[in-house]
Amino acid sequence: MGPAGSGGPAVAPPPQPVAARGRRVPALVLVPLVVVVIALGAAAITLAPPPPAPSPGPSSGQAAFPPPPSPVLVSIDLAGGGPAYVGFPTQITAAALGLAGIAALELWVGGTRVELSETADPSRPTATQHWDWTPTEAGDAVLVARAYDTDGRSAQSAPLRVTALAEPPRSFRLLEVTALEGETLDALVARVGGDLDLARYMNDQIPAGPLPAGLVVEVPRYDPIEAAPVAARPQGLADAILAANLSAIMPAGLSVPKLDVAVKDCVVSATASDGGAAAAGFAFMALPPVGDAYVPLPPVAPKGDGSATTSFNALGGMNFLTVSSYDGDASAPSAIVPVTVPPGCGTAGWTGDARLDAGTLVVKK
């Protein structure tokens, strides 16, 4: 109804101005706008360049084909399986099995070749070599055996980690000692430098207190063994002749590559060169400080100057690297190069051609 006294129809009040009500964007418009903004932000983050890896430089391009699998199997063993002792010879045995005759065997300790032996019959596909290795300093050592066949192919064993102790080994002796008047078992054992705990165990039937004079007591004692002087093996003419023989059996166009290594922060950069005109690629292998096997890195192709480079983030401590130049059928290994990486290195993440995962070197697939 209209107001009192009015016979006309009711009239609605005029609408308020938009500014007075305050504009609200409909939800159906606002939600799509938010989604678009978030999508654009995500795309910007995705397209942004990643932070630079801590690598000193890009690795060489990947080789056209991987290195040939070696038909030579090599093993290495330490006599007794226990520790070695500084100044005392320890027997090392290397064995090789191949399809062709085994021409020679090598023994490497760290980055030094300490033995190089031609086989007695190069036509035989099996060979075994025994060496006496004498540690010159205490600590951990990494031993590797290498074998070469008569077709110029080579392979190396898994690394053998050996601890060399500074304290000389001891021999066991059982002494018969006569007790003095009023002497106790402890005093008798101390008089001859015996092992007190073992002497008490062996003589547990003897009552405590002074022993009867003239009683004969068995006392165990450990005596250090004196090391006999060991002449250093000369690395002279014989090695030079054998090295020349090994070069002669290498396939034409391949040669033992040179390996140069640099460390910056936690990144190891390795460069191989002089692998021969026929080298189709270089196969790098790295041994971390806590590893029990060499890790093959992706093979890389030589650049125009014949060199190839790879890099990876390494664990702190002593690492070892080696590289082989190869063609379709054979390979030529370099020397083994020790690399000291600063302590504290070992952050997980991809760098160069490999990454560290919980302290394990993992090759990028």
TAVENSUL-V943915 format. One record per residue. N is the residue number from 1. PHI is phi as a letter, one per 40 degrees, with the letter a starting at -180 (999 if undefined). PSI is psi in radians with two decimals (999 if undefined). D_FIRST is the distance of its C-alpha to the first C-alpha in Angstrom with 1 decimal. Layout:
# TAVENSUL-V943915
n = [N	N]
phi = [PHI	PHI]
psi = [PSI	PSI]
d_first = [D_FIRST	D_FIRST]
This chain:
# TAVENSUL-V943915
n = [1	2	3	4	5	6	7	8	9	10	11	12	13	14	15	16	17	18	19	20	21	22	23	24	25	26	27	28	29	30	31	32	33	34	35	36	37	38	39	40	41	42	43	44	45	46	47	48	49	50	51	52	53	54	55	56	57	58	59	60	61	62	63	64	65	66	67	68	69	70	71	72	73	74	75	76	77	78	79	80	81	82	83	84	85	86	87	88	89	90	91	92	93	94	95	96	97	98	99	100	101	102	103	104	105	106	107	108	109	110	111	112	113	114	115	116	117	118	119	120	121	122	123	124	125	126	127	128	129	130	131	132	133	134	135	136	137	138	139	140	141	142	143	144	145	146	147	148	149	150	151	152	153	154	155	156	157	158	159	160	161	162	163	164	165	166	167	168	169	170	171	172	173	174	175	176	177	178	179	180	181	182	183	184	185	186	187	188	189	190	191	192	193	194	195	196	197	198	199	200	201	202	203	204	205	206	207	208	209	210	211	212	213	214	215	216	217	218	219	220	221	222	223	224	225	226	227	228	229	230	231	232	233	234	235	236	237	238	239	240	241	242	243	244	245	246	247	248	249	250	251	252	253	254	255	256	257	258	259	260	261	262	263	264	265	266	267	268	269	270	271	272	273	274	275	276	277	278	279	280	281	282	283	284	285	286	287	288	289	290	291	292	293	294	295	296	297	298	299	300	301	302	303	304	305	306	307	308	309	310	311	312	313	314	315	316	317	318	319	320	321	322	323	324	325	326	327	328	329	330	331	332	333	334	335	336	337	338	339	340	341	342	343	344	345	346	347	348	349	350	351	352	353	354	355	356	357	358	359	360	361	362	363	364	365]
phi = [999	c	c	d	g	b	c	c	c	c	b	c	c	c	c	c	c	d	c	c	c	g	c	b	c	d	c	c	c	c	c	c	c	c	c	c	c	c	c	c	c	c	c	c	c	c	c	c	c	c	c	c	c	c	c	c	i	c	c	c	c	c	c	c	a	c	c	c	c	c	c	b	b	b	b	a	a	b	c	g	g	c	c	b	b	c	g	b	c	b	c	b	b	b	b	b	b	a	c	b	c	c	c	a	b	b	b	b	b	g	b	b	c	b	a	a	b	c	c	c	b	c	c	c	c	b	a	b	b	b	b	b	c	b	c	b	a	c	h	c	b	b	b	b	b	b	b	b	c	c	c	g	c	b	a	b	c	c	c	b	c	b	b	c	c	c	c	c	c	b	b	c	b	b	c	b	b	c	c	c	d	g	c	c	c	c	c	c	c	c	c	b	g	c	c	c	c	c	c	c	c	c	b	c	c	c	c	c	h	c	c	c	d	g	c	c	b	c	b	c	a	b	b	c	c	c	c	c	d	b	c	c	c	c	c	b	c	c	c	c	c	c	c	c	c	c	c	c	c	c	c	c	g	b	a	c	c	c	b	b	b	b	b	b	f	b	b	c	b	b	b	b	a	f	c	h	c	c	c	c	a	b	b	c	b	b	b	c	c	b	c	b	a	c	b	c	c	d	c	b	c	c	c	c	c	g	b	a	b	b	a	a	c	b	c	c	h	c	b	b	b	a	a	b	c	a	b	c	b	a	a	b	c	c	c	c	b	c	b	c	b	d	c	g	c	i	c	c	h	c	a	g	b	a	b	b	b	f	g	b	c	b	c	c	c]
psi = [2.68	-3.13	2.79	2.41	-0.05	2.27	-0.10	3.04	2.78	2.48	2.23	2.58	2.64	2.56	2.57	2.69	2.66	-0.69	-0.57	-0.57	-0.42	1.99	2.37	2.20	2.29	2.55	-0.62	-0.41	-0.67	-0.77	-0.84	-0.63	-0.74	-0.75	-0.74	-0.75	-0.77	-0.73	-0.73	-0.68	-0.72	-0.70	-0.66	-0.70	-0.71	-0.70	-0.21	2.49	2.44	2.78	2.55	2.42	2.68	0.64	2.48	-0.24	2.85	2.61	2.88	2.88	2.69	2.53	2.71	-0.57	2.70	2.89	2.62	2.45	2.34	2.32	0.22	2.24	2.34	2.40	2.77	2.51	2.53	2.21	2.25	-0.43	0.07	-2.83	2.87	2.92	2.40	2.24	-0.04	2.26	2.41	2.25	2.25	2.34	2.28	2.46	2.54	2.51	2.23	-3.10	-0.59	3.11	2.55	2.10	-0.68	2.79	2.50	2.68	2.19	2.37	1.91	-2.20	0.38	2.24	2.09	-0.32	2.55	1.93	2.23	2.55	2.68	-0.61	1.66	-0.17	-0.25	2.40	0.07	2.61	2.54	2.41	2.35	2.34	2.63	1.90	2.24	1.89	2.48	-0.19	2.65	2.66	-3.01	2.44	2.62	2.08	2.43	2.38	2.48	2.62	2.57	2.34	3.06	-0.11	0.15	0.21	2.63	2.82	2.83	2.75	2.97	2.62	2.51	1.99	2.19	2.39	2.15	2.17	2.45	-0.60	2.27	2.73	2.80	2.61	2.62	2.32	2.58	1.95	2.58	1.98	2.35	2.24	2.48	2.91	2.17	0.15	2.38	2.92	-0.74	-0.75	-0.65	-0.77	-0.72	-0.57	-0.55	0.10	0.62	3.12	1.90	-0.84	-0.77	-0.62	-0.70	-0.70	-0.73	-0.42	0.70	-0.21	-0.20	2.19	2.75	2.72	-3.05	2.47	2.66	2.36	2.36	-0.07	2.30	2.17	2.38	2.18	2.12	2.52	2.45	2.17	2.30	2.50	2.34	2.32	2.34	2.48	2.33	2.12	2.39	2.44	2.17	2.28	1.30	-2.15	-0.75	-0.74	-0.69	-0.71	-0.77	-0.69	-0.67	-0.67	-0.69	-0.69	-0.57	-0.51	-0.08	2.49	2.66	2.34	-0.13	2.54	2.83	2.09	2.74	2.42	2.08	2.33	2.42	2.61	2.23	2.06	-2.04	0.16	2.22	2.20	2.14	2.34	2.20	2.50	2.97	0.73	-0.03	2.65	-0.45	0.01	2.11	-0.28	3.02	2.29	1.92	2.56	2.45	2.45	1.93	2.90	-0.48	0.19	2.78	0.24	2.57	2.39	2.07	2.22	2.81	2.32	2.54	2.63	2.58	2.52	-3.00	-0.55	0.11	0.03	2.91	2.55	2.48	2.81	2.67	2.76	2.20	2.80	2.56	2.43	-2.85	2.03	2.81	2.42	2.59	2.79	2.59	2.37	2.53	2.72	-2.67	-0.42	-0.41	3.01	2.78	2.01	2.60	-3.12	2.81	2.19	2.09	2.48	2.10	2.09	2.40	2.53	2.62	-0.22	2.64	0.41	2.38	2.66	2.73	2.38	2.17	-2.18	0.04	2.95	2.86	2.22	1.83	0.72	0.05	2.31	2.12	2.28	2.40	2.24	999]
d_first = [0.0	3.8	6.7	8.5	10.6	8.9	8.7	8.5	6.8	5.9	9.6	11.5	14.2	17.6	20.1	22.8	26.3	28.6	31.0	28.4	27.6	31.3	32.3	33.4	35.7	34.8	37.2	38.3	39.7	41.1	43.3	45.2	45.9	47.4	49.5	50.9	51.8	53.7	55.5	56.7	57.9	59.8	61.4	62.5	64.2	65.8	67.1	68.4	72.2	73.4	75.4	79.1	81.3	84.2	86.6	89.2	88.7	87.8	90.2	92.1	90.8	91.2	94.4	94.5	95.8	96.4	99.9	102.2	102.4	105.7	108.0	109.7	108.7	109.9	110.0	111.2	112.3	113.6	116.6	115.7	112.0	112.2	112.1	114.7	116.8	117.6	121.2	121.6	121.7	119.0	119.4	116.7	116.7	115.0	115.0	113.9	113.4	112.9	113.5	116.2	118.9	117.9	119.7	118.8	116.8	115.5	114.4	111.9	111.1	108.0	108.5	112.3	114.4	117.2	118.9	119.5	121.7	122.9	123.1	126.6	125.8	123.1	123.2	121.7	117.9	118.0	119.2	119.3	120.2	120.9	120.8	121.5	118.7	119.5	116.5	117.3	114.3	112.1	108.5	106.6	108.0	106.6	109.2	108.7	111.3	111.3	113.2	114.3	115.4	118.0	115.3	113.7	110.8	110.0	107.8	107.4	106.9	104.0	104.5	106.6	105.6	108.5	108.8	112.1	113.1	115.2	116.9	119.8	120.0	122.1	124.8	125.1	128.4	129.5	132.1	134.5	134.7	137.1	135.7	137.4	138.3	135.1	132.8	129.4	127.7	125.2	128.1	130.1	127.3	126.6	130.3	130.3	126.8	125.5	122.0	121.4	118.5	120.3	123.6	122.0	120.6	123.9	125.9	123.5	126.5	128.1	127.3	125.8	128.3	131.6	133.2	136.8	139.1	140.1	137.1	136.2	132.4	130.6	128.3	125.9	125.6	123.8	125.7	124.2	125.6	127.1	125.9	128.6	128.5	126.8	127.7	124.7	124.6	125.7	123.1	125.7	127.6	126.8	123.1	123.5	125.5	122.9	120.0	121.8	122.3	118.5	117.8	120.1	118.2	114.8	113.5	114.1	111.4	110.2	111.2	110.3	107.3	106.9	104.0	102.6	99.9	97.8	95.3	92.4	90.3	89.8	90.2	93.5	94.3	97.2	99.0	101.6	104.1	107.4	106.7	108.7	108.0	107.2	104.5	101.3	99.4	99.7	98.8	98.0	98.1	97.1	98.1	95.7	97.3	96.1	96.4	98.9	98.8	98.6	95.2	95.4	93.1	91.9	94.8	94.6	96.2	98.7	97.6	99.6	102.0	102.5	100.7	97.6	95.3	93.0	91.2	89.5	88.3	91.0	91.5	93.3	97.0	99.8	98.7	101.0	100.6	102.6	102.1	103.9	104.3	104.2	104.6	104.1	106.9	108.0	107.0	108.7	107.4	107.5	108.6	106.3	104.7	103.6	100.4	99.4	95.6	94.3	93.4	89.7	89.0	87.2	83.5	81.8	80.6	81.8	84.3	86.5	87.6	87.1	84.9	85.5	83.8	84.6	87.9	88.8	89.4	87.4	88.1	85.3	85.1]
